[in-house]
Amino acid sequence: YLEDIRLVTDVNTIASDILSKVSADVGRPVLGILGMDCLRHYCIQFDFEAGKMRFLDSGRVEPTRLGKAFPLTFSSQGNDYVEWIRPYIHCSHLIGEGEIDLLIDTGHSDDGALEPGILRREVQARTLRPVPDPNDANEPRGACLAECVWSGEYYRDLVLANGRNTKESDDGENSLGLRFLVRHLVTLDFPHRMMYLKKTRTGPLVDKRRLAETKTALFT
């Protein structure tokens, strides 16, 4: 249930103490996670400016009001025991080169991730400013991008992670993360396999509460 609304789910749920660490990291209690086994049945809209998540009627949405449309595909890659679990769009990554499959990762706090080979190449070309990894002097943990044009829209102040995978046979992952998605009104119409992005800001969304707490800690 989400409050008094009964949600469609799969047959299994996972119980774990990982949420105690998540709660500590974000400074507020996190009681659960809604995964794709549930969300794939719904049309969901994230209005970050209003701080709201909406469950919409998939049959009554008006695509022309929701921004640019991106067809979604689903893959269980990297999940041996689950099918149809991870949503992707086919588009260029944030440095704008070619078209690839981009994972839509609302659980990733950066703007996105690049495969290690792409990240290294762009750092060497000075397209990206590297963020050093204290545990690996040979490969950056991520990189910063001052500005870019993606899918015809201008963005600034982006942070990209190293999308390396722990599996040696995997080249890594390219993705769009939450820091990028919050620059939009995001509508994920999973029943019709479509994502809509309506840009609302050029730069990242600032958490004003945490910024105020940081300033208080620094100057008192």
N, C-alpha and C positions, 0 to 999 in steps of 0.2 A: 504493500500500500504506500501511496504518496499522500500523506494526510488521510483523507477518507476515500481516496480514489484507488480502486483496485487495478493494478497494472498487469499487463500480459507479460509473462516471463517464460523462461525455459524451465526444464524440470529440475535443474540443480542451481544452488547458490553456493558461494564460497564464504566460509568463516575464517577470519584471520585477525591477528593483533596488529597488522600493519597500520591500521587507522589510528592507533595511539600515536605513532610517529608523525603521521600526516597531520593530525590535530595539533600536535606540538609545533610543527613547522609553520602552520598557517595561523596559529594563535586563536583558534576557535574549534569547538567540537565538530568532528566529522563522523557521522553515525553510519554511513554506508556509501556505496558506489553503485550507480546505475550503469550497467554494462550494455554492450551491443545486443546481447541475448534479449534484453528488454527493449532498448531504444529502437531497434530495427523495425518494430511494429508501429512506430509513431512518426508524426511530423513535428519537429521540435524547433522552436525559434529561440535564439539567444540574443536578447536585447541588453547589451552590456552597458549602454548609456543609462538605461532605466534600472539596471540591476535585476532583470527578470528573465526567467526561462518559461516559455509558453508551450503548451501542448496544443497544436492546431489541428483542425479537421483537414486531413490531407485532400479530401475531395472538394474543399471549398477555398483553397488558397488561390490568390491572384498573382501568378508569376510575374506579371508586368510591374508589380509594385515591390517586388522583393529583391531587385538588383540583377546582377549577372548570373546566369545559370551555368552550372558545371555538372555534367552527368557523373553519377557515382557508380563505381564498380565495387565488388566485395571479394575479399580473399581471406583464406585461412592460413596464408603463408606464415610460418613461424609458430603456428598453433596446431600441433599434431592431433589434438583431441577435439577440436572444434571446427565447424564449417561455417562459412559465410559470416565472418566476424569483424573484419577490418575494412573500413571504407577508404576508397582511393578516388582521386580525380586524375585525369590525364592532362597534364599542363606543364609549362616550364617551371623549374624551381626558381627561388627568389633572386638568383643572379641572372635569370632570364636566358638560359642557354638550352635550346631544343625543347622537346616535350618528353616527359617521363611520367611514371606513376608516382603520385604524391600521396602519402598517407595523411589523412585528416586526423590529427592527434590532439584532442582537446585536453589530454592529460599531460601534455608537454608544455612546460612553462616558457620556453624560448619561442622566437618567431618561427623556427623550423629547424630542420637538420639536413645536412648534406652528407652524401657518401664520403668516406675518408679520402678516396682518391681525388674527388672533385674539390674537397676542402683544401687539401694540400696544394693542388695545382693553383687554385685561386689565391691562396696565401702567397705562394711563390711569385705569382703574377702581380701581387700587390693590389688585387681587386678587393681583398678582405684583409682586415687587421686581426692577427691571431690573438687568441686568449690562451696563454700557456697552460699546460697540464703539469701540475707539480709531481705527478707520478710517472710521466712519460715525456722526457725531453725531446723526443724525436717526432712527436705528433701533437698538434694543438688540441686542447679540449673543445675549442669552438672558435668563433671569429665574429667580428663586428662589421657591419655593412652600413656606411653612412647614409646611402640613399639608393633607391632602385625604382625601376618601372616594371610592374608585374601585371600582366593581363590588362594593359592599357591604363593602369592607375599608378600614381606616384606615391612612394612611401619613404620615410626616413627613420634613422635610428633603429636598425634591426640587429638582433642577436641570433646567430646560427650555431647550433651545436654540432659536434662531430657525431655523425650518424652511424658510427661503427657498431657492429654486432659482435656479441661474444662468440658466435659460431665462426670458426675459421673459414668455413666454406661460403659464408655469406659476405657479399661486398659491402653491406650496410644498407641504410635506409635514407630515403629522401622524404621529408614531411613538411607539413604546415602545422605550427603549434599555436597554443592559446594566445601568446603575446601578439601574434599576427591576426588571429581571428577576432580579437577584441577591437580591432580597428573597423569592424563591420557590424551591421545587423546580419546575423547568420541564421539561415533557415535550412534545416536538414530534413528534407522530405524523403525519409527512408522508404516508405511504401512505393513511391514513384521513382526512387533512385536518382534523386536530384538534390544538389546543394545550390543555394543562392547566397551571394555575397553582395551587400549594399554598403559601400564604403561610407563611414561616418567620421573618420579622422585619419590624418596622415601619419602621426606619431603614435607611440604606445599609450595605452590608458594608464594613468597614474592612480595607484591605490592611495587616496588622500588620507585615509585613517592611518595607514602604516607610515606614510611620509610624515604626518604630524607626530607620531610616536617617535620616529627617528630623530626629528628636529628637537623634540623635548629631551631625549636622551643625550643629545650632543651639546645642547646649550643650557642645561640646568645642572 
